[in-house]
């Protein structure tokens, strides 16, 4: 039995979606974030870094959502989730781009927004100005480049999905989380193809089932 160590409002939701798409039996062990929105210390007993998602599959304990997605498709997919030959490179790129380039940019923007709000009130105006300038210099241009590239790729894709095939692949399980977050909770101008993509993900029956099982998830909005 595959066990998903699942944290609310986290990347582990996409692992549940994948497992539903693959029609695999699994168990969920749920964990709740601390008041500081961090993973609870109980996860340290599962993996040394104490972050979610983590799966256990027999003797295998595996963290990192990208590694988990590739492992599940390779070991248990039975041919599902495999990109067409023509989409191999796109699948490879977007599977690793999601966490390698896109999420760091999103997180940097989040930090620059939150940091002034956590500071003592008398220095907030100065920090708001400073972090506002950093956001313009370091985040906004990069975010626009990222969004433009994704929009253009989805525009030319032969199907709804990043690899251009008839069903989601590893790239989609990886890309769904950051795109959901951008559509649901960011002020950046997200293009129509990205919005259509997130809507298509949310309309999958497997996604809906995973959402019911996973519980609280703030980004399931189109």
N, CA, C and O of each residue as an XYZ file, in Angstrom:
888
protein
N       0.843     -1.201      0.000
C       0.000      0.000      0.000
C       0.879      1.254      0.000
O       1.775      1.394      0.833
N       0.618      2.142     -0.925
C       1.309      3.431     -0.965
C       0.700      4.349      0.096
O      -0.522      4.467      0.192
N       1.534      4.981      0.871
C       1.078      5.939      1.881
C       1.572      7.323      1.487
O       2.759      7.522      1.227
N       0.648      8.278      1.447
C       0.993      9.674      1.151
C       0.947     10.455      2.453
O      -0.096     10.525      3.102
N       2.057     11.033      2.829
C       2.115     11.905      4.003
C       1.767     13.305      3.503
O       2.585     14.005      2.905
N       0.529     13.676      3.771
C      -0.136     14.789      3.079
C      -0.303     15.995      4.001
O      -0.875     15.887      5.085
N       0.199     17.129      3.561
C       0.086     18.389      4.296
C      -0.941     19.279      3.616
O      -0.938     19.409      2.391
N      -1.819     19.892      4.401
C      -2.843     20.752      3.812
C      -2.202     21.928      3.059
O      -1.143     22.426      3.440
N      -2.865     22.352      1.994
C      -2.399     23.489      1.179
C      -0.951     23.325      0.732
O      -0.135     24.233      0.892
N      -0.645     22.175      0.177
C       0.742     21.934     -0.213
C       0.820     21.181     -1.533
O      -0.190     20.816     -2.135
N       2.074     20.962     -1.959
C       2.332     20.253     -3.201
C       1.840     18.803     -3.165
O       1.676     18.184     -4.217
N       1.605     18.262     -1.983
C       1.194     16.860     -1.912
C      -0.178     16.630     -2.533
O      -0.532     15.490     -2.836
N      -0.960     17.695     -2.729
C      -2.256     17.522     -3.383
C      -2.096     16.965     -4.796
O      -2.932     16.190     -5.260
N      -1.016     17.363     -5.482
C      -0.842     16.863     -6.836
C      -0.460     15.384     -6.852
O      -0.687     14.701     -7.850
N       0.117     14.881     -5.759
C       0.419     13.457     -5.680
C      -0.886     12.664     -5.558
O      -1.021     11.593     -6.150
N      -1.834     13.185     -4.800
C      -3.138     12.530     -4.710
C      -3.822     12.511     -6.071
O      -4.419     11.505     -6.454
N      -3.737     13.623     -6.806
C      -4.316     13.677     -8.151
C      -3.703     12.601     -9.043
O      -4.421     11.877     -9.732
N      -2.376     12.496     -9.029
C      -1.701     11.496     -9.845
C      -2.152     10.085     -9.466
O      -2.439      9.274    -10.346
N      -2.217      9.791     -8.194
C      -2.621      8.455     -7.754
C      -4.041      8.127     -8.205
O      -4.336      6.987     -8.563
N      -4.914      9.123     -8.188
C      -6.276      8.902     -8.677
C      -6.281      8.663    -10.183
O      -7.014      7.803    -10.672
N      -5.478      9.411    -10.914
C      -5.394      9.206    -12.366
C      -4.876      7.805    -12.690
O      -5.314      7.185    -13.659
N      -3.947      7.312    -11.877
C      -3.381      5.983    -12.106
C      -4.245      4.871    -11.520
O      -3.947      3.689    -11.690
N      -5.331      5.262    -10.819
C      -6.256      4.297    -10.208
C      -5.532      3.337     -9.264
O      -5.791      2.134     -9.255
N      -4.613      3.905     -8.465
C      -3.854      3.096     -7.521
C      -4.462      3.185     -6.118
O      -4.922      4.254     -5.717
N      -4.470      2.087     -5.373
C      -4.897      2.171     -3.976
C      -3.824      2.882     -3.150
O      -2.629      2.683     -3.367
N      -4.257      3.701     -2.215
C      -3.305      4.420     -1.367
C      -3.977      4.839     -0.070
O      -5.202      4.878      0.039
N      -3.155      5.146      0.888
C      -3.613      5.634      2.193
C      -3.078      7.045      2.393
O      -1.962      7.355      1.977
N      -3.863      7.890      3.024
C      -3.432      9.264      3.318
C      -3.203      9.412      4.823
O      -4.074      9.079      5.627
N      -2.038      9.907      5.189
C      -1.792     10.343      6.565
C      -1.711     11.862      6.538
O      -0.802     12.433      5.936
N      -2.652     12.505      7.183
C      -2.779     13.958      7.083
C      -2.016     14.670      8.197
O      -1.967     14.216      9.341
N      -1.422     15.804      7.819
C      -0.700     16.656      8.746
C      -1.192     18.089      8.537
O      -1.526     18.482      7.419
N      -1.232     18.859      9.613
C      -1.690     20.248      9.540
C      -0.528     21.203      9.760
O       0.360     20.940     10.570
N      -0.541     22.297      9.044
C       0.493     23.313      9.187
C       0.434     23.951     10.579
O      -0.619     24.007     11.214
N       1.583     24.424     11.026
C       1.652     25.163     12.294
C       1.082     26.561     12.090
O       0.841     26.962     10.951
N       0.861     27.312     13.171
C       0.381     28.693     13.018
C       1.306     29.550     12.146
O       0.869     30.542     11.564
N       2.584     29.166     12.059
C       3.534     29.893     11.189
C       3.490     29.386      9.755
O       4.307     29.782      8.924
N       2.520     28.498      9.465
C       2.336     27.927      8.127
C       3.477     27.003      7.709
O       3.726     26.821      6.517
N       4.167     26.423      8.683
C       5.236     25.475      8.407
C       4.721     24.045      8.588
O       3.678     23.819      9.201
N       5.471     23.089      8.045
C       5.133     21.689      8.253
C       5.361     21.338      9.724
O       6.288     21.864     10.340
N       4.538     20.463     10.296
C       4.685     20.123     11.713
C       5.894     19.221     11.945
O       6.340     18.538     11.022
N       6.424     19.210     13.156
C       7.627     18.411     13.449
C       7.405     16.911     13.301
O       8.373     16.162     13.164
N       6.143     16.450     13.324
C       5.871     15.017     13.188
C       6.409     14.450     11.870
O       6.734     13.265     11.790
N       6.502     15.294     10.842
C       6.998     14.818      9.551
C       8.486     14.471      9.595
O       8.980     13.742      8.734
N       9.197     14.988     10.593
C      10.620     14.656     10.724
C      10.827     13.172     11.045
O      11.898     12.618     10.798
N       9.811     12.553     11.587
C       9.911     11.127     11.877
C       9.799     10.281     10.615
O      10.144      9.099     10.612
N       9.303     10.910      9.528
C       9.122     10.197      8.259
C      10.319     10.411      7.340
O      10.780      9.486      6.671
N      10.816     11.655      7.320
C      11.940     12.009      6.440
C      12.794     13.050      7.159
O      12.252     13.893      7.875
N      14.114     13.012      6.986
C      14.995     13.921      7.729
C      14.720     15.407      7.503
O      15.022     16.221      8.375
N      14.155     15.777      6.354
C      13.869     17.189      6.103
C      12.484     17.605      6.588
O      12.201     18.798      6.698
N      11.624     16.637      6.877
C      10.330     16.940      7.480
C       9.409     17.770      6.624
O       8.655     18.590      7.147
N       9.451     17.577      5.313
C       8.587     18.342      4.407
C       7.638     17.406      3.678
O       7.883     16.204      3.578
N       6.559     17.969      3.176
C       5.603     17.201      2.396
C       5.635     17.703      0.954
O       5.844     18.896      0.730
N       5.432     16.814     -0.040
C       4.963     15.444      0.088
C       6.082     14.443      0.360
O       7.241     14.639     -0.008
N       5.685     13.383      1.009
C       6.520     12.197      1.183
C       5.609     11.001      0.929
O       4.452     10.998      1.349
N       6.124      9.997      0.251
C       5.382      8.744      0.142
C       6.219      7.610      0.716
O       7.448      7.665      0.716
N       5.538      6.593      1.200
C       6.194      5.332      1.493
C       5.513      4.271      0.637
O       4.288      4.227      0.525
N       6.333      3.428      0.043
C       5.850      2.365     -0.837
C       6.685      1.130     -0.539
O       7.744      0.927     -1.133
N       6.197      0.297      0.394
C       7.012     -0.824      0.848
C       8.239     -0.312      1.582
O       8.120      0.417      2.566
N       9.408     -0.689      1.109
C      10.658     -0.263      1.735
C      11.125      1.107      1.260
O      12.121      1.630      1.760
N      10.420      1.685      0.307
C      10.831      2.969     -0.276
C      10.182      4.124      0.478
O       8.964      4.157      0.651
N      10.996      5.058      0.919
C      10.506      6.339      1.437
C      11.074      7.419      0.529
O      12.290      7.533      0.373
N      10.194      8.207     -0.064
C      10.631      9.149     -1.094
C       9.985     10.510     -0.884
O       8.770     10.618     -0.718
N      10.818     11.549     -0.894
C      10.352     12.929     -0.822
C      10.634     13.610     -2.161
O      11.150     12.991     -3.091
N      10.287     14.891     -2.239
C      10.400     15.718     -3.452
C       9.332     15.313     -4.472
O       9.346     14.206     -5.011
N       8.415     16.240     -4.715
C       7.261     15.912     -5.549
C       7.655     15.463     -6.951
O       7.029     14.558     -7.502
N       8.686     16.080     -7.544
C       9.109     15.665     -8.873
C       9.599     14.235     -8.899
O       9.275     13.476     -9.812
N      10.387     13.864     -7.887
C      10.877     12.494     -7.796
C       9.725     11.524     -7.578
O       9.708     10.434     -8.151
N       8.769     11.917     -6.753
C       7.620     11.054     -6.477
C       6.794     10.833     -7.740
O       6.399      9.707     -8.043
N       6.537     11.913     -8.471
C       5.748     11.814     -9.703
C       6.424     10.870    -10.697
O       5.775      9.986    -11.257
N       7.726     11.056    -10.914
C       8.426     10.207    -11.876
C       8.464      8.753    -11.398
O       8.316      7.833    -12.202
N       8.658      8.547    -10.116
C       8.698      7.189     -9.558
C       7.361      6.475     -9.751
O       7.324      5.330    -10.199
N       6.273      7.151     -9.414
C       4.955      6.515     -9.500
C       4.588      6.176    -10.937
O       4.055      5.100    -11.209
N       4.874      7.097    -11.862
C       4.563      6.825    -13.271
C       5.413      5.674    -13.791
O       4.913      4.809    -14.510
N       6.699      5.658    -13.431
C       7.600      4.619    -13.927
C       7.272      3.255    -13.325
O       7.281      2.249    -14.035
N       6.982      3.209    -12.024
C       6.789      1.913    -11.358
C       5.357      1.402    -11.438
O       5.128      0.201    -11.584
N       4.389      2.317    -11.343
C       2.999      1.883    -11.215
C       2.094      2.394    -12.340
O       0.891      2.130    -12.330
N       2.651      3.113    -13.294
C       1.801      3.759    -14.297
C       1.187      2.828    -15.324
O       0.126      3.129    -15.872
N       1.837      1.692    -15.598
C       1.336      0.772    -16.624
C       1.034      1.483    -17.944
O       0.031      1.205    -18.602
N       1.914      2.397    -18.310
C       1.762      3.105    -19.577
C       1.026      4.412    -19.487
O       1.074      5.200    -20.431
N       0.337      4.683    -18.379
C      -0.349      5.979    -18.221
C       0.650      7.051    -17.801
O       1.635      6.768    -17.120
N       0.383      8.271    -18.214
C       1.235      9.385    -17.840
C       2.518      9.481    -18.634
O       3.380     10.303    -18.323
N       2.657      8.650    -19.659
C       3.861      8.666    -20.492
C       3.627      9.585    -21.682
O       2.624      9.427    -22.378
N       4.520     10.544    -21.941
C       4.288     11.488    -23.046
C       4.466     10.821    -24.400
O       5.175      9.820    -24.510
N       3.831     11.366    -25.430
C       4.131     10.891    -26.780
C       5.579     11.230    -27.125
O       6.173     12.123    -26.520
N       6.137     10.524    -28.084
C       7.527     10.768    -28.461
C       7.753     12.235    -28.819
O       8.783     12.817    -28.479
N       6.780     12.822    -29.507
C       6.921     14.218    -29.937
C       6.930     15.187    -28.764
O       7.399     16.318    -28.896
N       6.417     14.753    -27.621
C       6.356     15.633    -26.454
C       7.362     15.303    -25.380
O       7.285     15.832    -24.271
N       8.321     14.419    -25.697
C       9.280     13.972    -24.688
C      10.070     15.146    -24.100
O      10.197     15.259    -22.881
N      10.594     16.005    -24.951
C      11.428     17.118    -24.471
C      10.596     18.111    -23.674
O      11.042     18.596    -22.634
N       9.388     18.423    -24.148
C       8.524     19.338    -23.394
C       8.191     18.763    -22.028
O       8.195     19.485    -21.031
N       7.904     17.468    -21.975
C       7.608     16.837    -20.696
C       8.821     16.896    -19.767
O       8.688     17.207    -18.583
N       9.987     16.601    -20.301
C      11.214     16.641    -19.509
C      11.468     18.047    -18.976
O      11.764     18.230    -17.796
N      11.350     19.034    -19.855
C      11.650     20.406    -19.457
C      10.681     20.914    -18.389
O      11.113     21.399    -17.343
N       9.370     20.804    -18.644
C       8.406     21.397    -17.720
C       8.292     20.612    -16.409
O       7.900     21.173    -15.386
N       8.628     19.336    -16.434
C       8.678     18.572    -15.181
C       9.696     19.178    -14.220
O       9.454     19.242    -13.015
N      10.834     19.621    -14.751
C      11.900     20.156    -13.895
C      11.856     21.681    -13.776
O      12.310     22.246    -12.780
N      11.315     22.331    -14.783
C      11.176     23.792    -14.748
C      10.246     24.244    -13.622
O      10.480     25.288    -13.013
N       9.200     23.476    -13.340
C       8.196     23.887    -12.357
C       8.816     24.246    -11.016
O       8.493     25.283    -10.438
N       9.706     23.392    -10.519
C      10.350     23.652     -9.233
C      11.722     24.301     -9.379
O      12.211     24.940     -8.446
N      12.343     24.140    -10.544
C      13.685     24.689    -10.728
C      13.709     26.171    -11.038
O      14.647     26.867    -10.648
N      12.689     26.674    -11.737
C      12.675     28.086    -12.136
C      11.414     28.825    -11.701
O      11.493     29.929    -11.161
N      10.246     28.215    -11.936
C       8.995     28.936    -11.683
C       8.713     29.125    -10.198
O       8.460     30.248     -9.761
N       8.752     28.051     -9.414
C       8.427     28.184     -7.998
C       9.393     29.100     -7.236
O       8.931     29.855     -6.381
N      10.712     29.076     -7.500
C      11.585     30.032     -6.809
C      11.211     31.486     -7.087
O      11.310     32.330     -6.197
N      10.784     31.785     -8.311
C      10.374     33.157     -8.633
C       9.102     33.522     -7.884
O       8.990     34.619     -7.336
N       8.139     32.598     -7.860
C       6.900     32.849     -7.123
C       7.191     33.049     -5.641
O       6.642     33.955     -5.015
N       8.050     32.209     -5.083
C       8.342     32.282     -3.649
C       9.098     33.559     -3.300
O       8.876     34.149     -2.242
N       9.988     33.983     -4.188
C      10.698     35.238     -3.955
C       9.722     36.403     -3.889
O       9.839     37.273     -3.025
N       8.768     36.418     -4.796
C       7.749     37.465     -4.761
C       6.936     37.425     -3.482
O       6.612     38.465     -2.910
N       6.604     36.214     -3.033
C       5.846     36.056     -1.785
C       6.647     36.599     -0.598
O       6.098     37.303      0.249
N       7.932     36.275     -0.536
C       8.766     36.754      0.568
C       8.867     38.274      0.584
O       8.771     38.900      1.639
N       9.061     38.859     -0.585
C       9.178     40.312     -0.668
C       7.879     41.005     -0.258
O       7.899     42.136      0.227
N       6.755     40.325     -0.453
C       5.467     40.889     -0.054
C       5.230     40.746      1.447
O       4.701     41.651      2.091
N       5.628     39.598      1.993
C       5.327     39.299      3.402
C       6.312     39.964      4.363
O       5.920     40.386      5.450
N       7.584     40.063      3.976
C       8.622     40.550      4.900
C       8.284     41.897      5.545
O       8.403     42.015      6.764
N       7.869     42.918      4.785
C       7.545     44.193      5.433
C       6.379     44.087      6.421
O       6.343     44.791      7.430
N       5.436     43.204      6.121
C       4.255     43.069      6.977
C       4.602     42.444      8.322
O       3.879     42.632      9.301
N       5.708     41.700      8.374
C       6.119     41.045      9.617
C       7.027     41.939     10.461
O       7.332     41.602     11.606
N       7.455     43.057      9.916
C       8.388     43.944     10.611
C       7.647     44.849     11.595
O       6.435     45.025     11.473
N       8.365     45.433     12.580
C       7.749     46.416     13.474
C       7.126     47.549     12.669
O       7.679     47.970     11.653
N       5.979     48.042     13.120
C       5.171     48.975     12.313
C       5.930     50.251     11.951
O       5.680     50.835     10.897
N       6.868     50.699     12.823
C       7.519     51.987     12.579
C       8.545     51.938     11.446
O       8.956     52.983     10.941
N       8.964     50.731     11.039
C       9.893     50.662      9.912
C       9.231     50.082      8.651
O       9.880     49.912      7.620
N       7.937     49.784      8.754
C       7.251     49.199      7.603
C       7.261     50.103      6.370
O       7.472     49.601      5.266
N       7.039     51.439      6.513
C       7.062     52.276      5.310
C       8.380     52.188      4.540
O       8.382     52.138      3.310
N       9.508     52.168      5.270
C      10.817     52.069      4.610
C      10.966     50.713      3.936
O      11.428     50.622      2.799
N      10.572     49.662      4.643
C      10.700     48.315      4.079
C       9.754     48.109      2.903
O      10.100     47.438      1.931
N       8.561     48.686      2.993
C       7.635     48.595      1.860
C       8.245     49.209      0.610
O       8.121     48.662     -0.486
N       8.905     50.349      0.782
C       9.542     51.011     -0.349
C      10.704     50.175     -0.882
O      10.846     49.989     -2.090
N      11.535     49.672      0.041
C      12.706     48.894     -0.370
C      12.309     47.588     -1.055
O      12.827     47.250     -2.119
N      11.390     46.866     -0.436
C      10.982     45.584     -1.023
C      10.141     45.789     -2.285
O      10.120     44.939     -3.175
N       9.451     46.929     -2.345
C       8.720     47.244     -3.572
C       9.675     47.423     -4.746
O       9.394     46.976     -5.858
N      10.794     48.074     -4.495
C      11.799     48.256     -5.544
C      12.444     46.924     -5.923
O      12.687     46.658     -7.100
N      12.719     46.088     -4.921
C      13.282     44.767     -5.207
C      12.316     43.925     -6.036
O      12.729     43.203     -6.944
N      11.038     44.025     -5.717
C      10.037     43.285     -6.491
C      10.047     43.719     -7.949
O       9.989     42.885     -8.852
N      10.121     45.022     -8.174
C      10.148     45.528     -9.553
C      11.402     45.068    -10.285
O      11.342     44.694    -11.456
N      12.533     45.097     -9.596
C      13.800     44.768    -10.253
C      14.004     43.268    -10.448
O      14.505     42.831    -11.484
N      13.604     42.471     -9.429
C      13.976     41.064     -9.419
C      12.842     40.089     -9.715
O      13.084     38.962    -10.147
N      11.611     40.519     -9.483
C      10.514     39.561     -9.583
C       9.596     39.835    -10.767
O       9.299     38.930    -11.546
N       9.147     41.075    -10.905
C       8.114     41.363    -11.902
C       8.547     41.015    -13.318
O       7.779     40.409    -14.065
N       9.764     41.389    -13.698
C      10.218     41.107    -15.064
C      10.376     39.604    -15.267
O       9.982     39.067    -16.303
N      10.960     38.919    -14.264
C      11.107     37.471    -14.381
C       9.755     36.776    -14.455
O       9.572     35.835    -15.227
N       8.809     37.247    -13.645
C       7.496     36.616    -13.649
C       6.803     36.808    -14.992
O       6.167     35.889    -15.507
N       6.928     37.991    -15.550
C       6.314     38.223    -16.850
C       6.946     37.351    -17.930
O       6.248     36.848    -18.810
N       8.252     37.172    -17.868
C       8.924     36.293    -18.826
C       8.423     34.863    -18.690
O       8.157     34.190    -19.686
N       8.296     34.407    -17.451
C       7.811     33.052    -17.209
C       6.382     32.869    -17.704
O       6.073     31.891    -18.384
N       5.519     33.810    -17.360
C       4.118     33.700    -17.757
C       3.956     33.761    -19.273
O       3.128     33.052    -19.845
N       4.747     34.606    -19.915
C       4.681     34.707    -21.378
C       5.123     33.404    -22.032
O       4.516     32.957    -23.006
N       6.178     32.796    -21.497
C       6.660     31.546    -22.067
C       5.629     30.427    -21.900
O       5.378     29.666    -22.835
N       5.040     30.331    -20.719
C       4.050     29.283    -20.472
C       2.827     29.489    -21.353
O       2.314     28.540    -21.947
N       2.367     30.722    -21.436
C       1.193     31.029    -22.267
C       1.447     30.652    -23.721
O       0.590     30.057    -24.374
N       2.629     31.001    -24.223
C       2.972     30.683    -25.615
C       3.043     29.178    -25.831
O       2.619     28.677    -26.873
N       3.577     28.456    -24.851
C       3.673     27.000    -24.996
C       2.288     26.370    -25.041
O       2.018     25.525    -25.894
N       1.409     26.775    -24.130
C       0.061     26.215    -24.116
C      -0.706     26.590    -25.383
O      -1.548     25.828    -25.858
N      -0.410     27.749    -25.913
C      -1.072     28.196    -27.148
C      -0.742     27.269    -28.310
O      -1.603     26.985    -29.142
N       0.496     26.796    -28.371
C       0.925     25.961    -29.500
C       0.795     24.467    -29.227
O       0.995     23.656    -30.132
N       0.459     24.089    -27.983
C       0.363     22.671    -27.654
C      -0.717     22.001    -28.501
O      -1.742     22.604    -28.819
N      -0.467     20.749    -28.856
C      -1.418     19.992    -29.672
C      -2.623     19.515    -28.857
O      -3.590     19.001    -29.420
N      -2.565     19.682    -27.558
C      -3.688     19.291    -26.696
C      -3.732     20.234    -25.502
O      -3.048     21.257    -25.474
N      -4.529     19.881    -24.540
C      -4.610     20.682    -23.309
C      -3.313     20.641    -22.523
O      -3.003     21.578    -21.788
N      -2.540     19.552    -22.672
C      -1.459     19.235    -21.740
C      -0.083     19.662    -22.244
O       0.117     19.886    -23.438
N       0.857     19.769    -21.311
C       2.164     20.335    -21.636
C       2.951     19.505    -22.640
O       3.713     20.062    -23.430
N       2.785     18.190    -22.629
C       3.506     17.345    -23.578
C       2.735     17.128    -24.873
O       3.213     16.438    -25.773
N       1.545     17.713    -24.971
C       0.784     17.643    -26.210
C       0.077     16.333    -26.457
O      -0.405     16.098    -27.565
N      -0.003     15.469    -25.456
C      -0.659     14.184    -25.611
C      -2.097     14.204    -25.129
O      -2.619     15.261    -24.775
N      -2.750     13.037    -25.110
C      -4.162     12.981    -24.755
C      -4.458     13.010    -23.260
O      -5.618     13.134    -22.866
N      -3.429     12.898    -22.422
C      -3.646     12.847    -20.979
C      -2.498     13.563    -20.261
O      -1.446     13.806    -20.852
N      -2.707     13.898    -18.990
C      -1.637     14.559    -18.235
C      -0.404     13.665    -18.116
O      -0.507     12.439    -18.073
N       0.757     14.305    -18.064
C       2.023     13.612    -17.841
C       2.715     14.250    -16.637
O       2.145     15.121    -15.980
N       3.928     13.821    -16.353
C       4.655     14.352    -15.196
C       4.715     15.872    -15.214
O       4.616     16.511    -14.166
N       4.876     16.451    -16.395
C       4.947     17.910    -16.496
C       3.692     18.573    -15.941
O       3.774     19.612    -15.286
N       2.539     17.978    -16.200
C       1.284     18.563    -15.729
C       1.128     18.426    -14.224
O       0.667     19.355    -13.561
N       1.504     17.289    -13.684
C       1.408     17.126    -12.229
C       2.337     18.103    -11.512
O       2.048     18.540    -10.398
N       3.444     18.441    -12.151
C       4.370     19.406    -11.566
C       3.918     20.849    -11.792
O       4.023     21.679    -10.888
N       3.426     21.147    -12.967
C       3.068     22.524    -13.308
C       1.742     22.966    -12.694
O       1.521     24.162    -12.504
N       0.871     22.035    -12.387
C      -0.455     22.414    -11.907
C      -0.388     23.256    -10.638
O      -1.095     24.257    -10.525
N       0.454     22.862     -9.682
C       0.482     23.580     -8.397
C       0.878     25.051     -8.551
O       0.138     25.913     -8.077
N       2.008     25.384     -9.190
C       2.337     26.804     -9.295
C       1.321     27.591    -10.122
O       1.053     28.755     -9.823
N       0.756     26.974    -11.150
C      -0.223     27.704    -11.962
C      -1.526     27.902    -11.193
O      -2.164     28.948    -11.318
N      -1.927     26.914    -10.402
C      -3.092     27.102     -9.535
C      -2.863     28.278     -8.590
O      -3.738     29.126     -8.415
N      -1.686     28.319     -7.988
C      -1.383     29.385     -7.033
C      -1.409     30.749     -7.708
O      -1.918     31.715     -7.139
N      -0.864     30.834     -8.914
C      -0.846     32.108     -9.628
C      -2.254     32.562    -10.003
O      -2.578     33.745     -9.892
N      -3.085     31.629    -10.444
C      -4.455     31.980    -10.828
C      -5.284     32.363     -9.603
O      -6.063     33.315     -9.649
N      -5.114     31.622     -8.511
C      -5.981     31.802     -7.342
C      -5.552     32.938     -6.432
O      -6.400     33.579     -5.811
N      -4.249     33.205     -6.337
C      -3.797     34.053     -5.232
C      -2.757     35.102     -5.596
O      -2.154     35.695     -4.701
N      -2.530     35.348     -6.879
C      -1.511     36.345     -7.222
C      -2.134     37.514     -7.969
O      -3.248     37.427     -8.484
N      -1.389     38.602     -8.013
C      -1.848     39.798     -8.738
C      -1.223     39.898    -10.125
O      -1.439     40.878    -10.837
N      -0.447     38.884    -10.509
C       0.207     38.939    -11.814
C      -0.805     38.660    -12.922
O      -1.738     37.880    -12.731
N      -0.624     39.296    -14.079
C      -1.571     39.108    -15.195
C      -1.395     37.739    -15.842
O      -0.487     37.532    -16.647
N      -2.259     36.824    -15.486
C      -2.198     35.461    -16.003
C      -3.028     35.388    -17.282
O      -4.166     35.857    -17.315
N      -2.463     34.806    -18.324
C      -3.110     34.764    -19.621
C      -4.257     33.780    -19.705
O      -4.410     32.929    -18.828
N      -5.075     33.884    -20.760
C      -6.260     33.020    -20.899
C      -5.929     31.543    -21.044
O      -6.678     30.702    -20.548
N      -4.835     31.205    -21.705
C      -4.491     29.789    -21.870
C      -4.114     29.149    -20.530
O      -4.443     27.989    -20.278
N      -3.435     29.897    -19.689
C      -3.098     29.382    -18.358
C      -4.372     29.164    -17.541
O      -4.515     28.153    -16.855
N      -5.287     30.117    -17.623
C      -6.554     29.969    -16.900
C      -7.345     28.774    -17.424
O      -7.931     28.023    -16.644
N      -7.362     28.599    -18.739
C      -8.042     27.439    -19.325
C      -7.390     26.139    -18.859
O      -8.069     25.149    -18.587
N      -6.080     26.162    -18.773
C      -5.342     24.966    -18.341
C      -5.721     24.587    -16.907
O      -6.019     23.425    -16.632
N      -5.711     25.552    -16.005
C      -6.058     25.281    -14.610
C      -7.498     24.783    -14.514
O      -7.794     23.871    -13.742
N      -8.386     25.379    -15.292
C      -9.775     24.921    -15.296
C      -9.875     23.477    -15.772
O     -10.641     22.690    -15.217
N      -9.099     23.124    -16.805
C      -9.120     21.750    -17.321
C      -8.626     20.762    -16.265
O      -9.168     19.664    -16.137
N      -7.605     21.150    -15.515
C      -7.117     20.298    -14.422
C      -8.223     20.083    -13.396
O      -8.474     18.957    -12.968
N      -8.878     21.166    -13.009
C      -9.903     21.090    -11.966
C     -11.135     20.311    -12.403
O     -11.890     19.820    -11.564
N     -11.341     20.194    -13.705
C     -12.504     19.469    -14.209
C     -12.260     17.967    -14.339
O     -13.194     17.218    -14.624
N     -11.031     17.516    -14.137
C     -10.738     16.087    -14.192
C     -11.423     15.380    -13.009
O     -11.341     15.840    -11.871
N     -12.088     14.275    -13.292
C     -12.756     13.538    -12.223
C     -11.755     13.057    -11.173
O     -12.044     13.059     -9.977
N     -10.575     12.646    -11.638
C      -9.545     12.198    -10.703
C      -9.120     13.340     -9.785
O      -8.868     13.122     -8.600
N      -9.040     14.548    -10.319
C      -8.667     15.703     -9.510
C      -9.738     15.974     -8.445
O      -9.420     16.224     -7.282
N     -11.003     15.921     -8.858
C     -12.099     16.183     -7.928
C     -12.094     15.163     -6.793
O     -12.297     15.519     -5.632
N     -11.865     13.906     -7.128
C     -11.813     12.862     -6.102
C     -10.653     13.103     -5.142
O     -10.803     12.987     -3.925
N      -9.490     13.442     -5.708
C      -8.311     13.721     -4.874
C      -8.553     14.902     -3.951
O      -8.084     14.911     -2.813
N      -9.278     15.892     -4.433
C      -9.562     17.075     -3.630
C     -10.464     16.724     -2.444
O     -10.258     17.217     -1.334
N     -11.443     15.886     -2.680
C     -12.324     15.459     -1.590
C     -11.541     14.686     -0.532
O     -11.757     14.865      0.667
N     -10.644     13.839     -0.978
C      -9.870     13.027     -0.036
C      -8.807     13.841      0.692
O      -8.504     13.580      1.856
N      -8.239     14.838     -0.006
C      -7.128     15.587      0.564
C      -7.519     16.628      1.581
O      -6.738     16.954      2.476
N      -8.734     17.159      1.453
C      -9.176     18.172      2.409
C      -8.759     19.576      2.025
O      -8.648     19.895      0.841
N      -8.530     20.409      3.015
C      -8.287     21.836      2.800
C      -7.224     22.090      1.736
O      -6.115     21.559      1.796
N      -7.599     22.928      0.751
C      -6.671     23.271     -0.322
C      -7.116     24.603     -0.914
O      -8.169     24.693     -1.546
N      -6.307     25.627     -0.705
C      -6.727     26.990     -1.006
C      -6.684     27.339     -2.490
O      -7.240     28.360     -2.895
N      -6.031     26.503     -3.315
C      -5.763     26.907     -4.683
C      -6.680     26.277     -5.713
O      -6.438     26.412     -6.913
N      -7.730     25.589     -5.274
C      -8.647     24.942     -6.222
C      -9.679     25.953     -6.719
O     -10.886     25.767     -6.562
N      -9.178     27.013     -7.314
C     -10.033     28.071     -7.854
C      -9.594     28.343     -9.291
O      -8.408     28.274     -9.612
N     -10.572     28.654    -10.156
C     -10.250     28.971    -11.555
C     -10.243     30.482    -11.762
O      -9.993     30.952    -12.872
